[in-house]
Amino acid sequence: MLKLEFNIIGGDFNQAGKASSKIKKKLKQLEIEPATIKRIVVATYEAELNVVAHASSGKLIAIFESDHIQITIIDCGPGIENIDRAMEAGFSTASKKVREMGFGAGMGLPNIKKNTDELKIESEVGKGSTISFKIFY
Amino acid sequence: MKISEIIKLTEARVVAGDSKNQLVIERAFSSDLMSDVLTLDDHHIILITGLANVQLIRTVEVADVPVVLLCRNKKATPDMIELANENAIVLLETPFSIFRVSGILYQNGLKPLY
């Protein structure tokens, strides 16, 4: 078992994706199949972007097990008022700035769901959200 | 279609990556919406875009897109070039519009993704 931890800074789009990029390099070293690597990295990047776009800070923990990866992202953010609505394609609370960068189209959480085998979202309004997912190799 | 042929047809300039890359590109996707790019399942595609920022390069790295064409004289920043080189992404700039480039490449046999 290998564990990697990353701090995510809210609002810092230049750093967004660094954690996902490091995870991708590690998965390549472990010789995981490219299509599986893509699913893992896309889901992780979407979750990382959510923290950068909505929260003040967050932490990403990646645990590499023998047959799967477990990713947990904990943020200090506004929380999600209605998780069912946030899961709907096209529903977005992203700012204009985020949209100008090519994101915030309300496709993030549905895309995380599409790419993961198990997904759990816990959120408390005013405190933050925790997203954890598992993807088998 | 070889990258060298794409460069010739679109009068593009190579700003990052290896222009002699022998990769064969079969399909293209034109978009400024990175959220959309992240939902693509295909590999070996070229992304045709008018968006020029670091997030574009991060997104194509994550989405396994090996070639990006910036249209209408959008210039890649030094950060974009560095990140593209680091990840062996071929980054091209063309004076043509997204519409014109898409038309030329479609006419010459590049297939759409959807």
HADDOCK unambig.tbl for C-alpha pairs under 7 A between the chains (distance, minus, plus):
assign (segid A and resid 14 and name CA) (segid B and resid 54 and name CA) 6.68 0.50 0.50
assign (segid A and resid 17 and name CA) (segid B and resid 58 and name CA) 6.21 0.50 0.50
assign (segid A and resid 38 and name CA) (segid B and resid 62 and name CA) 6.86 0.50 0.50
assign (segid A and resid 38 and name CA) (segid B and resid 63 and name CA) 6.55 0.50 0.50
assign (segid A and resid 41 and name CA) (segid B and resid 62 and name CA) 6.04 0.50 0.50
assign (segid A and resid 42 and name CA) (segid B and resid 38 and name CA) 6.53 0.50 0.50
assign (segid A and resid 42 and name CA) (segid B and resid 62 and name CA) 5.92 0.50 0.50
assign (segid A and resid 42 and name CA) (segid B and resid 63 and name CA) 6.58 0.50 0.50
assign (segid A and resid 102 and name CA) (segid B and resid 32 and name CA) 6.10 0.50 0.50
assign (segid A and resid 102 and name CA) (segid B and resid 33 and name CA) 4.56 0.50 0.50
assign (segid A and resid 102 and name CA) (segid B and resid 34 and name CA) 4.85 0.50 0.50
assign (segid A and resid 102 and name CA) (segid B and resid 35 and name CA) 6.66 0.50 0.50
assign (segid A and resid 103 and name CA) (segid B and resid 33 and name CA) 6.41 0.50 0.50
assign (segid A and resid 103 and name CA) (segid B and resid 34 and name CA) 5.66 0.50 0.50
assign (segid A and resid 103 and name CA) (segid B and resid 35 and name CA) 5.18 0.50 0.50
assign (segid A and resid 105 and name CA) (segid B and resid 35 and name CA) 6.27 0.50 0.50
assign (segid A and resid 107 and name CA) (segid B and resid 35 and name CA) 6.24 0.50 0.50
assign (segid A and resid 111 and name CA) (segid B and resid 39 and name CA) 6.63 0.50 0.50
